Amino acid sequence: MISPKIQDAINAQINAEFWSAYLYLAMGMHFEAEGRTGIANWFRIQFKEEQAHAEIFINYLLSRGGRVVLKPIADVPESWASPLAAFEDTLAHEEKVTALINNLYALAESEHDYATRGKLDWFISEQVEEEETANQLVERLRLIGNDNLALYMLDQELATRVYNVPSPLAAKA
């Protein structure tokens, strides 16, 4: 059985993951409307990944005898001044999610909940990857500046991104 403190914290993380999904869906829709379909695709894939992260937490909480409590999701922004602004927001958001995961890990440690701590190891590695990817895109967009051809090429590249089921969910399939 999972402790009430850990259960509440995981439920808060589930909400944060769904908020992240909404954020990335909003970004995708914004760039879709602007005709930047590759950037939109990248954010749509992020949307799916965040939903999957929430599902991983849901499955874990249920497997430990916990109760999932879904709360309302706060509003997300609806527009961005540029692809660079959106990816800067993405990097800042992923850094915030990393802090949330780290706080959850610290709580699991303080509660001597080693099963939860072990489950969070995957998320810690995932966040390193998320921040690295967002940072690389920010750096590339800064280099691109106002070069429309380079932005077009990046858009074409991001159109090739495909969704891969995260390993904790693939194991359940």
VENGI-V896298 format. One record per residue. N is the residue number from 1. SS is DSSP state (~ for helix, > for strand, _ for the rest). PHI is phi as a letter, one per 40 degrees, with the letter a starting at -180 (999 if undefined). OMEGA is omega in whole degrees, 0 to 359 (NA if undefined). Layout:
BEGIN
{{N:SS:PHI:OMEGA} {N:SS:PHI:OMEGA}}
END
This chain:
BEGIN
{{1:_:999:182} {2:_:c:182} {3:_:c:177} {4:~:d:179} {5:~:c:180} {6:~:c:178} {7:~:d:179} {8:~:c:181} {9:~:c:178} {10:~:c:176} {11:~:c:176} {12:~:c:179} {13:~:c:176} {14:~:d:178} {15:~:c:179} {16:~:c:179} {17:~:c:177} {18:~:c:176} {19:~:c:177} {20:~:d:179} {21:~:d:179} {22:~:c:179} {23:~:d:183} {24:~:c:174} {25:~:c:178} {26:~:c:177} {27:~:c:178} {28:~:d:180} {29:~:c:178} {30:~:c:183} {31:~:c:173} {32:~:c:180} {33:~:c:179} {34:_:c:180} {35:_:g:177} {36:_:c:190} {37:~:c:178} {38:~:c:177} {39:~:c:177} {40:~:d:178} {41:~:c:180} {42:~:d:180} {43:~:c:176} {44:~:c:177} {45:~:c:176} {46:~:d:177} {47:~:d:180} {48:~:c:180} {49:~:c:180} {50:~:c:175} {51:~:c:179} {52:~:c:178} {53:~:c:177} {54:~:c:180} {55:~:c:177} {56:~:c:178} {57:~:c:178} {58:~:c:181} {59:~:d:180} {60:~:c:181} {61:~:c:179} {62:~:c:180} {63:~:c:180} {64:_:c:178} {65:_:g:180} {66:_:c:179} {67:_:b:178} {68:_:c:178} {69:_:b:180} {70:_:c:181} {71:_:b:176} {72:_:d:179} {73:_:b:180} {74:_:c:177} {75:_:d:175} {76:_:b:175} {77:_:d:183} {78:_:b:181} {79:_:a:180} {80:_:b:184} {81:_:c:184} {82:_:a:172} {83:~:d:179} {84:~:c:179} {85:~:c:180} {86:~:c:180} {87:~:c:172} {88:~:c:175} {89:~:c:178} {90:~:c:180} {91:~:c:179} {92:~:c:180} {93:~:c:180} {94:~:c:175} {95:~:c:177} {96:~:c:179} {97:~:c:177} {98:~:d:179} {99:~:c:178} {100:~:c:179} {101:~:c:179} {102:~:c:177} {103:~:c:178} {104:~:c:177} {105:~:c:180} {106:~:c:177} {107:~:c:179} {108:~:d:179} {109:~:c:181} {110:~:c:178} {111:_:c:183} {112:_:f:179} {113:_:c:186} {114:~:c:176} {115:~:c:179} {116:~:c:178} {117:~:d:179} {118:~:c:179} {119:~:c:183} {120:~:c:178} {121:~:d:179} {122:~:c:181} {123:~:c:179} {124:~:c:177} {125:~:c:179} {126:~:c:181} {127:~:c:175} {128:~:d:179} {129:~:c:181} {130:~:c:180} {131:~:c:180} {132:~:c:180} {133:~:c:180} {134:~:c:179} {135:~:c:179} {136:~:c:180} {137:~:c:176} {138:~:c:181} {139:~:c:179} {140:~:c:180} {141:~:c:175} {142:~:c:177} {143:~:c:180} {144:~:c:180} {145:_:f:182} {146:_:b:181} {147:_:c:184} {148:~:c:178} {149:~:c:178} {150:~:c:177} {151:~:c:176} {152:~:c:180} {153:~:c:177} {154:~:c:178} {155:~:d:178} {156:~:c:179} {157:~:c:182} {158:~:c:177} {159:_:c:183} {160:_:c:181} {161:_:c:178} {162:_:b:179} {163:_:c:174} {164:_:b:179} {165:_:c:178} {166:_:c:185} {167:~:d:179} {168:~:c:176} {169:~:c:180} {170:~:c:180} {171:_:c:180} {172:_:c:185} {173:_:c:NA}}
END
